[in-house]
């Protein structure tokens, strides 16, 4: 597969990780301008009351129009506490939560100044849990679609855009209440499927 150019995401959903796992070279665009209503600062999980949309608040003003490398996280709200509480409520009864809890809890205790640093460290931690090596580099300039030497997947995966992938179902914590919810955060797969997560994500196809 050609090198891919993709945006930085908060945890990343299944479609995102499907691309990462299939790519030998991954370039994260650090010079694109922040795009609202995207997974750059948002991740979706399934809770007791249905879909939960978790968003990292950003500093107002400059960060709303800055290059991704300069977008700053706001701590005016207690979002870390809220996000972690939501994770625990959603997944504490899942088969693998206890195995991965300590690896992920630190992201809701430690403060990161920049969104791109938070996202990258989160990605590296998940890759470590999955026992995969990702070849990831940050772009040193902005590439237009015609300039990049591989496949441009920026803004290809969006919350309001239905994925073309056919998702096979797996048991979710609240399967007794809700039908299968596809293409959630990688965390949903991780907590529910554990050691078979890589196999599940790699096999996803259109």
N, C-alpha and C positions, 0 to 999 in steps of 0.2 A: 504494500500500500504506500502511496506517495506520502511525503510529509504533510501534516495537517496544521492549519492555522485555526485556533479556536480561542474563545474568550475564557477568562477566569470565572469559575462558578463556585458558589457556596455549596460544598460537599459534592454537587453534581448529581444529576438523576441517572436513571438506568441508560438512557440513550447516550448521554455524555460519556459514561464509563464504557459503554460498548465501543465507542469510537476510540477512546484512549487505549483500551486493551488490544485493539486491532492495529494500532499505529506504531511504526518503528521510530518515527520522529514526530514529536509534538512541540509546536510553537504556540505559546500563550501570548496573545496580543496585549502588551503592557502599555501601548501608546494609543490605542483606540479611545475615543471618548466614552465615558460611562453611559450605558443605555438603561433607561428606566423600564420597569415592568419586565425584567428579565431575571434569569437565575444567577446573575452576577452577585447579588446580595440576598438571594431568596432560595429556600429549599422547601419541598413539600413532603409531609409525612402523614400517616394515617392514625388518627387518634380515636378515642372512644365515641366522639361525636361526629366523626367523619374526617374529611380532608382538612389538614392544618397547614396554613401557609405561613412559614416563619421567615421574617425579613430582618436583616441587620440594618439598623438605622445609620444614616450617614450624616456627616456634618453638613449643615445647610450652606447654601451659597456656592462657594468654589467647587466643592466636591460633586455637586450635581451636574457640573459642566466640565469637569477636569478629565485629563487622561487617566486611564485606570491606575497607572503607577502612582498617581497622586491622590486618589480617592481615600478619604479618611473616615474611619468608623467613629460614630458618636456614642458616647456613654452617658448622655443626659438621661436616657431611659435605662431601666434595669433589664435590658433585653437578654443578657447572658443567663440570668436567673430564670427568666420566662422560657427561653429556648430549652434549657436543660430540664426544667420541670416538665415541659411538654414531651421531651424525649423519654424521660423516666415514666411518665404516665402512659405513653403510647407503647413502650417496648419493654418495660420491666418484666413482663410475663412472657416475653419472646424467648426462644430456645438459647440464643447466644448473647443476650444482653450482658450477662455477668462476665463473659469472656472479654468483651471489648469496652466495657464501661470506663475503666481506668485510662484507656488509651484516648478516649474522646472527651472525658469530663474536663480535662485541662483547658480545652478551647473555650470553656464557659467559666473559667476562673482567671485565666491569664488575659491581660489586655494587649491587643495588637493595635498599633496606630493606623496601619494601612490595610485596606480591604484585600488587596492583592497578596499581601503577606499572610494574612489569616487564611485565605482560600488555598494558597500554595502549601502551607504547612498542614492544612486539613487533608489535602490531596495526598501528600507524602505519607501521612499517618495511615490513611485508608489503604494506600498501595502496600505499605509495610504489613498491615493486617492481612491483606489478600496475598501477600508473599509474591508480589510482581514488581519487576523493575520497569519504570517508565523513563523513557528518554525525553526529558522536558527541558525546553529552553524558553527564555523570554525574548521577545522581539526587541531589537535595538532601535527600530524606527517604525513608523506607520507604513503598512503596505496597503495599497489599493487592491481590489480584486484581481486586476490584471498584472500586478507586480509580483505577487507571491508565487513561489516556485513549486507549490504543491496544491492541495485542495483546501479551499477556504470554507470553513464551517462556522464562522462567526455569525451569531444570531440565527443559526440553523435550528437550534433547540430553544424553544420559547414556551413559557407557561400557557399562552393562549393559542399555541400551534399544535395540532394533533400530530403525533409521531407516525411515520410510515412503517415502523417496526411492528411485527406481529409478536405480542408478548404472551408467552405461556404463563399460566397462573401458578402460584405457589401459595401455601397456607400463610395467611396473615393473622396477626393477633386478634383482630376483630372480624374474622371471616364469618362468625355467627351472626353478625349484625349487618354487614355490608358486603356487596358483591366485590369481586377482586378489583383492586385499584391498581392500574398499570402505570409504569413509568414514574414512580415516586423517587424520592431521594435514594441514593445508593445505600443509605443507612437502613432503609426498610428491608432491602435484600440481605444486607449484612447481618442484621439482628435475627432475621427469620431463617436464612439459609446457611449462614456461617461458612464452613469450609467449602461448600459447593457453590459459593457466590460467583467465583471466577468462571466456572463452567457454565453457569446460568447466563451470565452477562455476555460471554464470548459467543454463545450459540444464538443469541438474538439476531434476527435477520428480517429483511423486508418481505 
